[in-house]
Amino acid sequence: MNIRMYLIAACLLPVLLPAQNQEPQLVGKCSLDDFQKEPYSEWYTKNYADYEPNPEIINQLKNFNWKDYSVTVFLGTWCGDSRREVPRFVKALDDAGFPQQAITVIAVSAEDSVYKQSPTHEERGRHIYRVPTFIISKKDREVNRIVEIPAVSPERDLLAILNDTYTPGYESYLHLSQWLDEGILNDNNISHRGLARRIKHLTQSVGELNNYGYVLSKSGSKGLEAAINVFKINAYLYPEAWQPPRYLAEALYDTGNYAQALNAIQKAIELNRDMKNAKSLLELENKIKSYAYAGNCLPL
């Protein structure tokens, strides 16, 4: 049985979907007091109380002059990493004597159309692709950030930042964000293979650039164009993975490039070897085909 027939057969199998999480999301600018209320207090209070920062590191932080420093936290109340890491980070800040009034908290959405966005878009221009993200600033200028999880621990990461010896996680994002700011990712003439070579040693998994591109794709037409280039770069980094062409197909579909989108999704179907992905891949292929044929982009 060829791979396409195998995938079509897989779609006939029953699929059990997990129940939707009905907990309401916090979105937009909020305060730490909001996490003392139900249902958020269930995870915030426990994780705050359970975390015990290293006292030796905290003593070093206590001696630091926090004047002119501020912290901005981007999180998702729906995100497991945010639920675990934000209370721990705040506990470390509290123990270090950091003023809570200098902490700004922005909750972003999990909804697909506004993924990792705030209603008032505080995330714009801040390169928020993973949550939580902790941005440490001095005189309103970013010094460094902790992305998603600490490299070591909240207090040790914070001390390393203050000592200017810290490199945040997802180093590939530093290059991608620079390329985005410089307009490189919106340039039709770039070499995707060449850019892939430049960040290959910094990229840990296929999901790294897929996540970056997906968030970009939800940020507007310019972001969608840049996302297409990110997915193409990722396809060179992971040529045997089905995910880059699948996300590329969706982005091309959203820009109306149906013929290219169809080529991409068929490449993803060819590369996929997991029955669990079959149904969604074929559904996307059929959606692309329906628009391509309707718009006379492909011959009947």
Residue pairs with C-beta under 8 A, 6 or more apart in sequence:
1 9
3 269
3 270
3 272
4 269
6 275
6 278
7 269
7 272
7 275
7 278
7 281
7 282
8 278
8 282
10 275
10 278
10 279
11 278
11 279
11 282
13 275
15 279
21 78
23 39
23 77
23 78
24 39
25 76
25 77
25 78
25 107
25 109
25 110
26 34
26 40
26 77
26 107
27 107
27 108
27 109
27 118
27 119
28 106
28 107
28 118
28 119
28 120
29 104
29 105
29 106
29 107
29 118
29 120
29 122
30 105
30 106
30 107
31 105
32 90
32 100
32 103
32 105
34 40
34 105
35 41
35 44
35 45
35 86
35 87
36 44
36 45
40 77
43 83
43 84
43 87
44 83
44 86
44 87
45 87
46 87
47 83
47 84
47 87
47 88
48 87
48 88
48 90
48 91
51 87
51 88
51 91
51 92
53 91
53 92
53 95
53 96
53 153
53 154
53 155
54 153
54 155
54 156
57 153
57 155
57 156
57 159
58 92
58 95
58 96
58 155
60 159
61 92
61 95
61 96
61 97
61 98
61 155
61 158
61 159
61 162
62 95
62 96
62 97
64 96
64 162
66 97
66 98
66 99
66 102
68 138
68 139
69 98
69 102
69 136
69 137
69 138
70 102
70 103
70 104
70 136
70 137
70 138
70 140
71 93
71 98
71 102
71 103
71 104
71 134
71 135
71 136
71 137
72 103
72 104
72 105
72 106
72 122
72 126
72 134
72 135
72 137
73 86
73 89
73 103
73 104
73 105
73 106
73 132
73 133
73 134
73 135
74 106
74 108
74 116
74 122
74 123
74 126
74 128
74 131
74 132
74 133
74 135
75 82
75 86
75 105
75 106
75 107
75 108
75 131
75 132
75 133
76 82
76 107
76 108
76 109
76 110
76 116
76 131
76 132
77 83
77 107
78 110
79 110
79 131
79 132
81 130
81 131
81 132
81 148
81 149
82 131
82 132
85 132
85 148
85 149
85 150
85 154
86 132
88 154
89 132
89 134
89 146
89 150
89 154
90 103
91 154
92 153
92 154
92 155
92 158
93 100
93 103
93 158
94 100
95 155
96 155
96 158
106 118
106 122
106 123
107 118
108 116
108 117
108 118
108 123
108 128
108 131
109 115
109 116
109 117
109 118
109 119
110 116
112 218
113 218
114 218
115 214
115 215
115 218
116 123
116 128
116 129
116 131
116 215
116 218
117 123
117 218
117 219
124 219
126 133
126 135
127 173
127 177
127 180
128 215
129 170
129 173
129 211
129 212
129 215
129 216
130 147
130 148
130 170
130 173
130 211
131 148
132 148
133 145
133 146
133 147
133 148
134 145
134 146
135 142
135 145
136 142
136 143
136 144
136 145
136 146
136 158
136 161
137 143
143 161
144 161
144 166
144 168
145 168
146 154
146 157
146 158
146 161
146 168
146 169
147 168
147 169
147 170
147 173
148 169
148 170
149 169
150 156
150 157
151 157
151 160
151 166
151 167
151 168
151 169
152 160
157 166
160 166
168 174
170 208
171 202
172 199
172 202
172 203
172 208
172 209
172 212
173 208
173 212
175 198
175 199
175 202
176 185
176 199
176 209
176 212
176 230
179 185
179 195
180 186
180 216
180 226
184 190
184 195
185 225
185 226
185 229
185 230
186 222
186 225
186 226
186 229
187 229
190 229
192 229
192 232
192 233
192 235
192 236
193 236
195 233
196 233
196 234
196 236
196 237
199 233
199 237
200 237
203 209
203 237
206 234
206 237
206 238
206 241
206 243
206 244
207 243
209 230
209 231
209 233
209 234
209 237
209 244
210 231
210 234
210 243
210 244
210 247
212 230
213 226
213 227
213 228
213 230
213 231
213 234
213 247
213 251
214 227
214 247
216 223
216 224
216 226
216 227
216 230
217 223
217 224
217 227
217 247
217 250
217 251
217 254
221 255
224 251
224 254
224 255
225 255
227 247
227 251
228 248
228 251
228 252
228 255
231 244
231 245
231 247
231 248
231 251
232 244
232 248
234 243
234 244
235 244
235 245
235 248
237 244
238 244
240 271
241 271
242 268
242 269
242 271
242 272
242 273
242 277
242 281
243 268
245 264
245 265
245 267
245 268
245 271
246 264
246 265
246 268
246 281
246 284
248 261
248 264
249 261
249 262
249 264
249 265
249 268
249 284
249 288
250 261
250 284
252 258
252 260
252 261
252 264
253 261
253 284
253 287
253 288
253 291
256 295
258 288
258 291
258 292
258 295
258 297
258 298
259 292
259 297
259 298
261 288
261 292
262 285
262 288
262 289
262 292
262 298
265 281
265 284
265 285
265 288
266 285
268 281
269 281
269 282
269 285
272 278
272 281
289 298
291 297
292 298
293 300
